[in-house]
Amino acid sequence: MPRAVVPILLEPLIASFSQAYPEVEVEIAASEELVDLAAEGFDAGIRLGQFIAADMVAVRLTPPFPFVVVGSPDYLRQRKSPERIDDLRHHACLRMRRSDGSIAPWPFVNGNKPVEAIVSGPLIAHDYPTLLGAAIQGVGLAQVPGPLAKTPIADGRLQALLTEFAVTLPGVFLYHPGKRQVLPKLRAFIEHVKYKNAEAPRDGTMARSLRKHDGASSS
C-alpha cells in the first residue's frame, strides 16, 4: 500500500481488526511501487482504483474524493493565489516521481474537458506525505488526495486552491487476485472492512460470527 494510506485509513482498520482477531498476524509493506502480489508473497494490496488491474477483485475502502491543490498561508502571502490552471506557471509546484521514473503532470478538469498541466518547482518526491509536508512548510504548492489534506486544511495550515478544476479520483480499494481461493484470514479482513464501511454497531457480534464462519483463528 502507499505510505499515505497507512495513517489516514489503515491504522483505524488494523486496530479494530486486530482487536477482533488477535490470533491473526498482520504485516504491512508501505511502498509507492506497484508489485506482483503473488510473486512477492502478499495476500492483498491497497491502491487508488485507477491503478488496479482489471483481473483483480477489488473492495472499496473509501468513497471517491478530489485531488486537491494546496498551499500554505505563508507561501500564499508571497504570491497571488492561482485562479486559473494556467496561473500555475508562475508558482513553485511540488511534483511526484512515478514508480516508472516519469514525473507526473497535474491533472485537472475544465468543464467536461480533462487537462494535464506540466508544472515546475523546487522539489520532486516519491510519495504524497512528503509533498504535503513540504507544502505545509511553505516550499510550494502541492496536489494531493483530498483525505490526506483534510486535517491541515481544517486547522488552517493549508488552503485549498483551484477547487472548481479538481478531478475526482475513484477512491482507495483493497484488491487481491480473483483466480485463487481466498484464504480465511483475508476473507475475514475483507468482511471486517465491509462491516466498518457499513458503520454497523460495534458490539462484537459480527466478529464472533465471522470467526465461526471463516475459521480465521487457524490462519
ZAMIFI-340990 format. One line per 4 residues: number of its first residue (from 1); their letters; for each residue y, z, x of N, C-alpha, C. Coordinates in pm, 1 decimal. Layout:
NUM) A) Y,Z,X,Y,Z,X,Y,Z,X | ... .
This chain:
1) MPRA) -118.9,0.0,84.9,0.0,0.0,0.0,123.2,0.0,88.0 | 236.3,-52.3,37.6,361.0,-43.7,113.9,406.9,101.1,125.3 | 475.7,130.2,234.6,520.6,268.0,259.6,612.9,317.3,149.4 | 693.2,226.4,91.4,788.8,267.0,-11.2,721.3,321.0,-135.8 .
5) VVPI) 597.3,279.8,-159.3,526.9,319.3,-281.2,481.7,465.1,-275.2 | 458.7,515.5,-154.8,396.3,647.4,-141.0,479.5,759.7,-203.7 | 606.5,779.0,-166.4,680.0,893.0,-222.8,719.8,876.7,-368.7 | 752.6,753.9,-411.3,806.4,738.1,-546.9,699.4,720.8,-652.5 .
9) LLEP) 577.5,684.9,-610.0,475.0,655.9,-709.9,344.1,727.0,-681.9 | 296.2,715.9,-558.2,161.1,763.3,-530.3,149.8,913.4,-513.2 | 252.2,978.3,-457.7,240.2,1122.7,-435.8,213.8,1198.0,-565.6 | 286.6,1170.0,-675.7,253.8,1240.7,-800.5,115.0,1206.5,-852.6 .
13) LIAS) 75.8,1078.5,-842.6,-56.0,1037.4,-891.2,-168.4,1099.9,-809.1 | -151.7,1097.8,-675.8,-255.1,1153.9,-588.7,-268.1,1303.5,-611.5 | -155.7,1372.3,-629.2,-161.3,1516.9,-651.8,-239.0,1548.9,-778.7 | -206.9,1479.4,-887.5,-275.4,1508.8,-1013.5,-421.5,1464.9,-1009.3 .
17) FSQA) -449.8,1353.3,-940.8,-588.7,1307.6,-929.5,-671.2,1406.5,-846.3 | -615.1,1454.5,-736.1,-687.8,1548.2,-650.2,-713.5,1680.6,-721.4 | -621.6,1718.8,-809.9,-645.2,1840.7,-887.3,-757.0,1820.1,-989.0 | -763.1,1698.7,-1046.9,-867.6,1670.6,-1145.2,-1003.0,1645.7,-1078.1 .
21) YPEV) -1001.2,1589.9,-957.0,-1126.0,1554.9,-885.9,-1121.1,1610.4,-743.5 | -1127.2,1739.6,-723.5,-1114.5,1796.8,-589.3,-1227.9,1756.9,-495.6 | -1338.8,1705.9,-550.6,-1452.2,1668.5,-466.3,-1440.9,1526.6,-411.3 | -1342.2,1450.8,-454.3,-1323.5,1313.9,-405.9,-1220.9,1313.8,-293.8 .
25) EVEI) -1257.7,1254.4,-179.1,-1164.4,1240.4,-68.0,-1081.9,1113.1,-86.3 | -951.4,1126.5,-76.8,-860.2,1013.0,-90.9,-797.0,984.4,44.5 | -806.5,860.0,88.6,-743.2,817.7,213.5,-644.9,704.9,182.9 | -522.0,717.9,233.4,-416.5,620.3,208.4,-376.9,555.1,340.2 .
29) AASE) -366.3,423.4,339.2,-313.7,349.1,454.2,-187.5,277.4,409.1 | -73.6,312.7,467.7,53.7,250.7,431.3,85.4,139.7,530.3 | 101.9,18.5,478.7,130.4,-97.2,562.5,198.9,-203.4,479.1 | 290.2,-275.2,541.0,356.9,-384.2,470.7,272.3,-511.5,472.5 .
33) ELVD) 168.8,-516.2,555.6,87.2,-636.0,566.7,-15.0,-643.6,454.8 | -41.4,-765.1,409.3,-147.3,-788.5,311.7,-279.4,-796.2,386.5 | -377.0,-717.7,343.2,-504.7,-711.2,413.8,-618.4,-754.4,322.2 | -729.5,-791.0,384.0,-851.8,-821.8,310.9,-919.7,-688.9,279.2 .
37) LAAE) -919.9,-650.2,152.9,-970.3,-517.8,115.3,-1114.0,-497.8,160.1 | -1200.5,-594.1,130.7,-1342.2,-580.3,162.9,-1363.2,-573.7,313.8 | -1296.9,-663.5,387.8,-1315.5,-668.4,532.7,-1265.8,-541.5,600.4 | -1159.8,-480.3,545.5,-1101.8,-360.5,605.8,-1162.3,-231.4,550.6 .
41) GFDA) -1252.7,-243.6,453.1,-1321.1,-126.1,400.7,-1244.0,-45.9,298.2 | -1147.0,-106.8,228.5,-1069.7,-37.1,127.1,-1129.2,-59.8,-12.0 | -1123.3,42.3,-95.9,-1169.2,29.7,-234.6,-1068.2,-45.9,-319.9 | -938.9,-28.8,-290.2,-834.3,-91.0,-371.4,-706.2,-97.5,-290.9 .
45) GIRL) -612.1,-177.4,-340.1,-481.0,-186.7,-278.8,-374.0,-167.0,-384.6 | -249.9,-150.2,-340.8,-135.9,-137.7,-432.1,-24.3,-226.2,-378.5 | 22.5,-318.1,-461.4,125.6,-412.8,-419.7,212.5,-452.7,-538.3 | 324.8,-517.9,-507.6,402.2,-585.2,-610.5,317.6,-696.2,-671.2 .
49) GQFI) 333.0,-716.0,-800.6,246.5,-807.9,-872.9,243.7,-948.1,-818.0 | 357.7,-998.1,-765.0,362.4,-1136.4,-719.3,281.3,-1159.7,-592.4 | 238.2,-1051.9,-525.4,162.2,-1067.5,-401.8,11.2,-1050.4,-420.8 | -33.1,-1032.5,-544.3,-175.6,-1008.2,-570.1,-244.4,-1139.8,-606.3 .
53) AADM) -355.8,-1168.0,-540.9,-429.8,-1293.0,-564.2,-484.4,-1297.4,-707.0 | -496.3,-1419.2,-757.6,-535.9,-1438.2,-897.5,-678.6,-1390.8,-925.2 | -763.6,-1384.8,-822.7,-903.0,-1345.2,-846.2,-923.0,-1193.8,-839.8 | -815.8,-1117.4,-827.2,-825.1,-972.0,-824.1,-806.5,-914.1,-964.6 .
57) VAVR) -868.5,-799.2,-987.1,-845.5,-723.6,-1109.5,-726.6,-630.9,-1084.0 | -625.2,-639.1,-1169.3,-501.9,-563.2,-1147.8,-479.5,-463.2,-1260.6 | -433.1,-344.7,-1224.3,-399.7,-238.4,-1319.6,-253.1,-201.8,-1298.7 | -173.5,-213.2,-1403.4,-29.9,-186.5,-1390.4,-2.3,-39.3,-1360.5 .
61) LTPP) 84.8,-15.6,-1261.2,128.6,119.8,-1228.1,271.5,147.0,-1273.9 | 354.0,43.2,-1278.2,492.4,59.9,-1320.7,530.6,-54.6,-1414.7 | 632.3,-34.7,-1496.9,687.0,-147.9,-1572.9,762.4,-240.2,-1478.2 | 800.2,-360.2,-1522.9,886.3,-445.4,-1441.2,1017.0,-373.1,-1407.6 .
65) FPFV) 1075.8,-406.7,-1292.5,1200.8,-342.2,-1252.8,1287.7,-440.9,-1175.2 | 1418.9,-414.7,-1167.7,1509.5,-506.6,-1098.4,1503.1,-490.5,-947.5 | 1537.9,-597.7,-878.7,1554.2,-599.7,-733.5,1704.5,-590.5,-710.4 | 1753.1,-475.8,-665.0,1896.3,-447.5,-668.8,1961.7,-453.6,-531.2 .
69) VVGS) 2087.3,-496.1,-530.2,2169.8,-490.5,-409.7,2249.0,-360.8,-413.6 | 2247.5,-288.2,-303.0,2314.4,-158.6,-296.9,2399.3,-148.1,-171.1 | 2504.7,-68.6,-181.8,2590.2,-39.3,-67.1,2647.0,100.8,-79.2 | 2677.5,161.8,32.9,2730.6,297.7,30.8,2880.2,296.6,2.5 .
73) PDYL) 2934.0,404.6,-52.9,3079.8,414.1,-73.5,3158.6,395.7,55.5 | 3108.5,449.1,167.8,3178.3,433.4,295.8,3187.5,286.2,334.9 | 3077.2,214.2,319.7,3078.5,71.4,353.6,3173.8,-4.7,262.6 | 3169.4,25.6,133.0,3248.6,-49.1,36.1,3397.3,-14.8,43.1 .
77) RQRK) 3432.5,95.8,108.3,3574.4,124.8,130.9,3632.9,32.6,238.0 | 3546.5,-21.4,321.3,3591.8,-107.7,430.3,3595.6,-255.4,390.0 | 3518.1,-291.7,287.7,3511.0,-431.4,245.6,3513.9,-438.6,93.2 | 3563.0,-548.2,41.7,3568.2,-569.2,-102.2,3427.5,-587.3,-157.1 .
81) SPER) 3398.6,-522.1,-267.7,3266.8,-534.6,-329.3,3240.1,-679.0,-369.2 | 3118.7,-730.4,-343.1,3088.2,-867.3,-383.4,3082.3,-879.5,-535.6 | 3142.1,-983.3,-587.2,3139.4,-1009.4,-731.1,3054.3,-1131.2,-765.0 | 3035.5,-1217.6,-666.6,2951.2,-1335.2,-682.9,2849.6,-1340.2,-569.6 .
85) IDDL) 2741.8,-1413.8,-590.1,2638.8,-1425.1,-486.8,2698.1,-1481.1,-358.0 | 2787.1,-1577.3,-371.7,2846.2,-1641.7,-254.8,2930.2,-1544.9,-171.3 | 2975.8,-1435.8,-232.5,3056.2,-1337.3,-158.9,2976.0,-1267.8,-48.9 | 2843.9,-1274.2,-56.1,2760.9,-1208.4,45.1,2780.3,-1268.3,184.0 .
89) RHHA) 2836.8,-1387.6,191.7,2864.3,-1448.7,322.5,2960.9,-1363.9,403.8 | 3039.0,-1283.0,337.4,3140.5,-1201.4,405.2,3095.2,-1056.3,424.0 | 2965.8,-1032.9,405.8,2914.8,-895.8,415.8,2801.3,-884.9,517.7 | 2785.3,-762.7,570.4,2671.6,-730.9,656.3,2551.3,-703.1,566.5 .
93) CLRM) 2454.5,-791.7,569.0,2337.4,-780.5,480.5,2213.2,-745.0,562.2 | 2147.5,-640.3,522.4,2029.5,-590.6,592.8,1906.9,-665.6,541.5 | 1826.2,-716.9,633.8,1722.0,-811.5,595.5,1582.0,-759.4,624.0 | 1485.9,-818.6,553.6,1344.9,-781.8,565.4,1268.0,-892.9,636.6 .
97) RRSD) 1189.6,-853.7,738.5,1098.8,-949.4,800.6,962.8,-938.3,732.3 | 913.5,-1049.3,681.2,784.9,-1051.3,612.3,669.6,-1038.4,710.9 | 550.3,-1011.2,656.5,432.3,-995.4,741.6,395.6,-1125.0,812.7 | 440.6,-1242.3,760.4,412.1,-1369.2,827.8,515.3,-1402.9,934.8 .
101) GSIA) 610.7,-1312.7,957.6,710.0,-1331.9,1062.3,841.2,-1390.2,1016.0 | 847.0,-1444.6,895.1,970.6,-1502.8,845.1,1063.3,-1393.9,791.1 | 1192.2,-1424.9,784.5,1290.9,-1332.7,727.4,1314.1,-1371.5,582.4 | 1299.9,-1276.6,493.2,1307.8,-1305.9,350.2,1451.9,-1332.4,307.6 .
105) PWPF) 1475.9,-1440.4,232.1,1606.8,-1459.2,169.7,1624.5,-1358.8,56.7 | 1743.8,-1345.6,6.6,1768.9,-1256.1,-106.1,1759.4,-1336.0,-236.4 | 1665.1,-1302.9,-323.4,1651.8,-1376.6,-449.5,1745.6,-1322.1,-557.1 | 1799.7,-1414.9,-635.7,1883.8,-1379.1,-749.5,1852.9,-1474.8,-864.3 .
109) VNGN) 1914.0,-1446.0,-978.4,1909.7,-1539.0,-1089.4,2052.5,-1555.8,-1140.5 | 2094.4,-1681.3,-1153.5,2228.7,-1713.9,-1202.9,2212.3,-1785.8,-1335.2 | 2230.3,-1711.6,-1445.3,2192.0,-1764.5,-1576.0,2041.1,-1770.0,-1583.1 | 1986.9,-1888.3,-1603.0,1842.1,-1905.8,-1601.5,1794.0,-1970.7,-1472.3 .
113) KPVE) 1883.9,-1986.2,-1377.1,1851.0,-2058.1,-1254.7,1823.9,-1962.3,-1139.4 | 1703.7,-1970.9,-1077.6,1677.5,-1886.8,-960.1,1757.6,-1934.9,-839.6 | 1807.7,-1839.6,-762.5,1888.8,-1869.8,-644.6,1836.3,-1786.8,-528.2 | 1823.7,-1848.8,-410.9,1789.1,-1775.7,-289.5,1907.2,-1780.5,-194.1 .
117) AIVS) 1959.2,-1664.5,-158.4,2073.8,-1655.3,-68.3,2026.2,-1627.5,73.4 | 2069.2,-1710.3,167.2,2041.8,-1686.6,308.9,2154.5,-1599.5,361.7 | 2122.2,-1476.5,394.3,2224.0,-1379.3,434.4,2209.3,-1345.4,582.0 | 2307.8,-1275.6,635.4,2302.1,-1233.3,775.3,2358.5,-1093.2,787.9 .
121) GPLI) 2323.1,-1026.7,896.8,2370.4,-891.0,916.8,2314.2,-830.0,1042.9 | 2346.2,-702.9,1069.2,2314.1,-640.9,1197.7,2174.2,-583.5,1209.6 | 2098.8,-578.8,1100.3,1969.2,-509.3,1105.6,1861.7,-588.0,1032.6 | 1744.8,-597.5,1095.8,1624.3,-653.0,1034.1,1517.4,-544.1,1039.5 .
125) AHDY) 1452.6,-517.8,926.8,1349.8,-413.8,920.0,1221.5,-472.1,862.1 | 1115.5,-392.0,865.8,985.2,-436.5,817.0,942.6,-363.4,690.9 | 1029.7,-276.7,638.0,995.4,-206.6,515.0,1124.1,-167.6,442.0 | 1112.4,-146.3,311.8,1228.8,-116.1,228.8,1288.2,22.3,254.0 .
129) PTLL) 1208.9,126.7,280.5,1272.1,256.4,307.6,1368.1,252.6,425.9 | 1336.0,173.5,530.1,1426.3,161.3,644.1,1556.3,93.9,602.6 | 1546.1,-13.7,523.9,1665.7,-82.1,474.2,1749.5,11.0,387.3 | 1683.3,87.4,301.5,1754.9,179.8,213.6,1828.0,285.6,294.4 .
133) GAAI) 1759.4,342.9,392.2,1822.1,445.4,475.4,1942.7,392.9,551.1 | 1932.5,269.5,600.6,2044.6,210.1,672.8,2162.2,184.2,578.6 | 2133.5,142.3,455.0,2240.1,120.6,357.9,2310.5,251.6,324.8 | 2234.2,358.5,309.4,2293.8,489.7,282.1,2386.9,531.8,395.7 .
137) QGVG) 2350.4,496.4,519.3,2431.7,531.8,635.8,2551.3,439.5,655.3 | 2564.8,337.7,567.7,2681.2,251.0,574.8,2668.8,133.8,669.8 | 2544.7,102.3,713.0,2525.1,-8.1,807.0,2554.2,-142.9,740.5 | 2524.9,-153.7,611.0,2547.4,-278.4,539.0,2490.4,-270.1,399.3 .
141) LAQV) 2483.1,-385.0,334.3,2423.3,-394.3,201.6,2273.9,-419.4,215.7 | 2195.3,-369.6,120.1,2051.3,-392.2,119.5,2007.8,-435.8,-19.3 | 1901.4,-512.4,-24.1,1839.6,-549.8,-152.0,1701.2,-486.3,-155.2 | 1680.5,-396.7,-251.6,1558.3,-316.7,-254.3,1506.3,-304.6,-397.8 .
145) PGPL) 1378.1,-267.7,-415.6,1326.4,-243.3,-550.5,1403.5,-131.6,-620.6 | 1433.1,-151.9,-749.0,1511.8,-57.3,-825.5,1464.8,87.1,-819.0 | 1333.1,114.7,-837.5,1288.4,254.6,-835.4,1318.5,325.2,-703.4 | 1318.6,251.8,-593.6,1344.9,311.8,-463.2,1490.0,357.0,-451.7 .
149) AKTP) 1580.2,283.2,-516.8,1723.2,314.2,-506.8,1772.0,405.4,-618.4 | 1686.4,441.5,-712.2,1729.6,515.4,-830.1,1798.7,646.8,-796.1 | 1739.0,728.2,-710.4,1795.8,859.1,-677.5,1926.4,847.3,-600.3 | 1933.3,768.2,-490.5,2062.0,759.8,-420.2,2173.8,696.2,-502.2 .
153) IADG) 2140.3,611.3,-599.4,2244.4,559.3,-689.3,2292.2,670.6,-782.7 | 2197.0,747.9,-836.4,2231.7,855.5,-930.0,2316.4,963.7,-864.0 | 2289.6,993.4,-736.3,2365.7,1101.7,-671.9,2489.4,1051.8,-597.0 | 2518.9,921.9,-608.3,2642.3,869.4,-553.2,2636.6,822.5,-410.0 .
157) RLQA) 2522.6,832.2,-345.5,2513.6,785.4,-206.4,2515.7,633.5,-196.9 | 2478.4,565.9,-305.2,2479.9,420.4,-309.5,2540.7,373.4,-440.8 | 2590.5,251.3,-440.1,2638.1,185.5,-561.6,2559.7,56.5,-581.3 | 2522.4,28.2,-705.4,2452.2,-95.9,-737.4,2554.5,-208.7,-751.0 .
161) LLTE) 2523.0,-324.8,-694.3,2614.3,-437.6,-689.8,2546.7,-563.3,-743.9 | 2625.4,-657.1,-792.4,2574.8,-786.7,-839.7,2462.4,-770.1,-941.8 | 2473.2,-668.5,-1026.4,2363.6,-637.7,-1118.0,2336.0,-749.5,-1218.2 | 2438.0,-827.0,-1253.6,2416.1,-934.8,-1350.4,2332.4,-1048.3,-1292.4 .
165) FAVT) 2317.8,-1050.5,-1160.0,2239.5,-1156.0,-1094.3,2102.8,-1105.1,-1046.0 | 2069.2,-980.6,-1076.6,1945.5,-921.5,-1025.3,1822.1,-986.9,-1087.9 | 1724.3,-1017.4,-1004.6,1597.0,-1068.5,-1053.9,1511.7,-949.3,-1098.2 | 1420.7,-974.3,-1190.2,1328.7,-870.5,-1236.1,1192.4,-895.0,-1173.1 .
169) LPGV) 1142.6,-796.1,-1101.3,1010.6,-805.3,-1038.6,904.6,-761.3,-1139.2 | 783.1,-816.6,-1128.0,679.5,-786.2,-1228.4,630.4,-642.3,-1227.6 | 660.5,-567.4,-1123.1,615.6,-428.5,-1116.6,510.4,-408.2,-1009.0 | 462.0,-286.3,-997.9,362.1,-249.7,-897.8,226.6,-234.2,-966.2 .
173) FLYH) 123.4,-286.6,-900.7,-10.9,-284.0,-957.2,-111.3,-230.9,-855.1 | -210.9,-160.9,-904.8,-331.0,-132.8,-827.1,-425.2,-250.5,-847.2 | -488.6,-297.6,-740.1,-578.1,-412.4,-754.4,-706.2,-391.5,-673.1 | -810.4,-456.1,-718.0,-939.3,-447.6,-648.0,-1019.6,-573.4,-678.0 .
177) PGKR) -1118.6,-605.4,-594.1,-1199.3,-725.5,-618.6,-1276.7,-712.9,-748.6 | -1276.6,-815.5,-828.8,-1347.8,-812.1,-956.1,-1490.6,-860.9,-946.4 | -1531.1,-905.3,-826.6,-1663.8,-966.0,-811.7,-1773.0,-864.8,-779.1 | -1731.7,-741.9,-747.9,-1832.9,-642.0,-715.6,-1821.0,-524.6,-811.0 .
181) QVLP) -1928.4,-447.1,-817.3,-1929.4,-333.3,-909.3,-1826.6,-229.1,-866.3 | -1753.8,-177.7,-962.7,-1652.8,-76.2,-933.4,-1721.7,58.1,-912.9 | -1696.1,120.4,-798.4,-1756.6,249.5,-769.8,-1703.6,355.9,-866.0 | -1785.5,456.2,-897.8,-1741.1,561.0,-990.7,-1611.6,629.0,-948.2 .
185) KLRA) -1593.5,651.7,-818.0,-1470.6,719.0,-772.6,-1347.6,633.0,-799.7 | -1359.9,499.9,-779.1,-1247.1,412.0,-806.6,-1223.9,399.5,-957.0 | -1331.5,391.8,-1033.1,-1317.5,383.8,-1178.8,-1248.8,508.4,-1231.8 | -1280.8,623.8,-1175.3,-1216.4,748.1,-1217.4,-1067.4,745.0,-1185.3 .
189) FIEH) -1032.4,689.7,-1067.4,-890.9,682.5,-1031.3,-816.3,587.0,-1123.5 | -877.4,473.3,-1155.5,-814.4,377.0,-1246.0,-792.5,439.7,-1383.3 | -891.0,510.1,-1432.3,-876.1,575.2,-1562.5,-769.0,683.9,-1557.3 | -759.3,750.5,-1443.0,-655.9,853.8,-1426.7,-517.1,790.3,-1431.9 .
193) VKYK) -503.1,674.3,-1366.8,-376.0,601.7,-1369.5,-339.5,564.4,-1512.6 | -434.9,509.8,-1585.2,-409.7,470.8,-1724.1,-373.2,592.5,-1808.8 | -439.8,702.0,-1782.8,-413.5,826.2,-1856.1,-270.6,874.5,-1831.7 | -227.7,871.0,-1705.1,-92.0,914.6,-1672.1,12.0,819.0,-1728.9 .
197) NAEA) -18.0,690.4,-1722.9,76.7,592.4,-1776.4,94.5,605.9,-1927.3 | -10.6,649.2,-1993.3,-3.3,667.7,-2137.9,62.5,799.7,-2176.1 | 91.5,884.8,-2075.3,156.8,1014.9,-2096.7,79.2,1099.6,-2196.7 | -51.3,1103.2,-2178.0,-135.3,1185.7,-2264.6,-116.5,1332.5,-2228.7 .
201) PRDG) -149.7,1425.1,-2320.8,-137.7,1568.1,-2291.6,-222.1,1605.8,-2170.6 | -164.8,1685.3,-2083.2,-233.5,1723.0,-1959.3,-312.6,1852.5,-1980.1 | -416.0,1845.8,-2062.0,-490.6,1968.0,-2090.6,-626.5,1971.4,-2020.6 | -653.5,1867.8,-1935.8,-778.6,1867.4,-1863.2,-893.1,1806.3,-1940.3 .
205) TMAR) -875.4,1777.7,-2068.5,-985.3,1722.4,-2148.4,-1028.2,1587.4,-2095.7 | -930.0,1502.5,-2061.6,-961.2,1370.3,-2011.3,-1035.0,1378.5,-1878.8 | -991.2,1468.4,-1791.0,-1056.3,1480.6,-1661.0,-1201.4,1521.5,-1676.1 | -1228.0,1617.1,-1763.9,-1366.5,1660.7,-1783.0,-1450.3,1547.8,-1841.3 .
209) SLRK) -1390.5,1471.8,-1933.0,-1462.2,1361.0,-1994.4,-1495.5,1254.1,-1892.1 | -1400.8,1224.2,-1801.0,-1423.2,1121.8,-1700.3,-1532.5,1164.4,-1603.2 | -1533.2,1293.0,-1566.3,-1637.8,1339.8,-1475.3,-1775.6,1319.1,-1535.1 | -1787.0,1354.5,-1660.3,-1915.5,1343.5,-1726.9,-1957.4,1198.2,-1739.3 .
213) HDGA) -1860.8,1108.8,-1767.7,-1891.9,969.0,-1790.7,-1918.0,894.1,-1661.9 | -1833.9,919.7,-1556.4,-1837.9,838.2,-1436.7,-1921.9,895.6,-1324.0 | -1951.1,1023.8,-1329.5,-2025.8,1083.3,-1220.3,-1948.6,1081.3,-1090.2 | -1818.1,1099.4,-1097.8,-1734.1,1087.0,-979.4,-1764.7,1195.6,-877.0 .
217) SSS) -1825.0,1304.7,-918.6,-1849.5,1414.0,-825.8,-1948.0,1376.0,-717.5 | -2026.0,1270.7,-737.3,-2124.2,1230.6,-638.4,-2075.3,1115.4,-552.3 | -1945.2,1076.6,-567.5,-1894.6,960.3,-494.7,-1793.5,1003.5,-388.9 .
